[in-house]
Amino acid sequence: MGLRDKLREVVRIKESPQRIALAFAVGVFLGMSPLVGLHTIMGIAAAYAFRFNKFVTMVGVYVTNPWTIVPIYTFTTWLGARLLGIDQVLPDIDWNKLTFSSFFTEMQHLLWPFFFGTTLVSIISAVAGYFLIFHAVVRSRR
């Protein structure tokens, strides 16, 4: 079942358009959040805590997936760096002497831009997702 099929199922859910759109938006926010590896757990927890439709919330979470997460995180880190005034995003690295631990030391300056950029894009994407799904549900019910 592809994303289009899942979105078709989302608009057929028998709940109010607002609840469906909110469940989807929360899922998108969590799926794009900087808390790598916790997206699924957070989506399930949010669905239970707010009594959202679990399917709708998880479709929102899985807008990001192994194929999309690398470009999304790359863009959001770059955006965060730009907005925070960091000109040199990638440091000069001696690739011949690079180790696992030195890689994290070299990239440590990108943690704040990563968190800032992903949080900002998560919020924008969640708001956009809310309105897109809300209008899709309303339109499909006409």
C-alpha positions as CSV (number, residue, x, y, z in Angstrom):
1,M,0.0,0.0,0.0
2,G,1.6,3.2,-1.2
3,L,1.3,6.7,0.2
4,R,-1.6,7.6,-2.2
5,D,-3.5,4.5,-1.1
6,K,-3.0,5.4,2.5
7,L,-4.1,9.0,2.0
8,R,-7.3,7.7,0.3
9,E,-8.0,5.7,3.3
10,V,-7.3,8.7,5.6
11,V,-10.0,10.8,3.9
12,R,-12.5,7.9,4.3
13,I,-12.1,7.7,8.1
14,K,-15.4,8.3,9.9
15,E,-14.4,11.2,12.2
16,S,-14.6,15.0,11.9
17,P,-12.4,16.6,9.3
18,Q,-10.7,18.6,12.1
19,R,-9.8,15.4,14.1
20,I,-8.5,13.6,11.1
21,A,-6.4,16.7,10.0
22,L,-5.1,17.2,13.5
23,A,-4.1,13.5,13.9
24,F,-2.3,13.7,10.6
25,A,-0.6,17.0,11.4
26,V,0.7,15.7,14.8
27,G,2.0,12.7,13.0
28,V,3.8,14.8,10.4
29,F,5.3,17.0,13.2
30,L,6.6,14.0,15.1
31,G,7.8,12.2,12.0
32,M,9.9,15.2,11.0
33,S,11.1,16.0,14.5
34,P,14.8,15.9,15.4
35,L,14.3,12.9,17.7
36,V,15.7,10.3,15.4
37,G,14.6,6.8,16.1
38,L,11.7,7.8,18.3
39,H,9.2,8.8,15.6
40,T,7.1,5.6,15.7
41,I,7.0,5.4,19.5
42,M,6.1,9.1,19.8
43,G,3.4,8.7,17.1
44,I,1.7,5.8,18.9
45,A,2.0,7.5,22.3
46,A,0.4,10.7,20.8
47,A,-2.4,8.8,19.2
48,Y,-3.2,7.1,22.5
49,A,-2.8,10.2,24.6
50,F,-5.0,12.4,22.4
51,R,-7.3,9.6,21.3
52,F,-6.4,10.2,17.7
53,N,-7.0,7.6,15.0
54,K,-3.8,5.6,15.1
55,F,-3.8,4.9,11.4
56,V,-4.1,8.6,10.5
57,T,-1.4,9.6,13.0
58,M,1.0,6.9,11.7
59,V,0.4,7.9,8.1
60,G,1.5,11.4,9.1
61,V,4.6,10.0,10.9
62,Y,5.6,7.9,7.9
63,V,5.6,10.8,5.5
64,T,9.2,10.6,6.4
65,N,10.8,7.2,5.8
66,P,14.2,5.8,5.1
67,W,14.1,7.2,1.6
68,T,13.1,10.7,2.5
69,I,14.7,11.3,5.9
70,V,18.3,11.9,4.7
71,P,17.3,14.6,2.2
72,I,14.9,16.1,4.7
73,Y,17.4,16.2,7.5
74,T,20.1,17.5,5.2
75,F,17.9,20.3,4.1
76,T,16.7,21.2,7.6
77,T,20.2,21.2,9.0
78,W,21.4,23.5,6.2
79,L,18.3,25.7,6.7
80,G,18.9,25.9,10.5
81,A,22.6,26.8,9.9
82,R,21.6,29.5,7.4
83,L,19.0,31.0,9.8
84,L,21.4,30.9,12.7
85,G,24.1,32.7,10.6
86,I,26.5,29.8,10.2
87,D,28.3,30.3,6.9
88,Q,30.5,27.1,6.8
89,V,28.1,24.2,7.3
90,L,30.7,21.5,6.5
91,P,34.1,21.8,8.2
92,D,37.3,21.0,6.4
93,I,37.8,17.4,7.2
94,D,40.9,15.3,6.6
95,W,39.1,12.2,5.3
96,N,42.2,10.0,5.6
97,K,42.3,10.5,9.4
98,L,38.6,10.5,10.0
99,T,37.4,8.1,12.8
100,F,33.9,7.5,14.1
101,S,34.5,9.6,17.2
102,S,36.3,12.4,15.3
103,F,33.4,12.5,12.9
104,F,31.0,13.5,15.7
105,T,33.5,16.0,17.1
106,E,33.8,17.6,13.7
107,M,30.0,17.7,13.2
108,Q,29.1,18.8,16.7
109,H,28.6,22.4,15.6
110,L,25.6,21.2,13.5
111,L,23.6,19.9,16.4
112,W,21.9,23.2,17.2
113,P,21.2,24.0,13.5
114,F,19.8,20.4,13.1
115,F,17.4,20.8,16.1
116,F,16.4,24.3,15.1
117,G,15.9,23.5,11.4
118,T,14.0,20.2,11.9
119,T,11.7,21.8,14.5
120,L,11.0,24.7,12.3
121,V,10.3,22.6,9.2
122,S,8.2,20.2,11.4
123,I,6.0,23.0,12.5
124,I,5.5,24.4,9.0
125,S,4.9,20.9,7.5
126,A,2.4,20.0,10.3
127,V,0.4,23.2,9.6
128,A,0.5,22.6,5.8
129,G,-0.5,18.9,6.4
130,Y,-3.4,20.0,8.6
131,F,-4.9,22.2,5.9
132,L,-4.2,19.8,3.1
133,I,-5.9,16.9,4.8
134,F,-8.7,19.0,6.2
135,H,-9.6,20.2,2.7
136,A,-9.2,16.7,1.2
137,V,-11.6,15.2,3.7
138,V,-14.1,18.0,3.3
139,R,-13.9,17.7,-0.5
140,S,-14.2,13.9,-0.5
141,R,-17.4,14.1,1.6
142,R,-19.2,16.4,-0.9
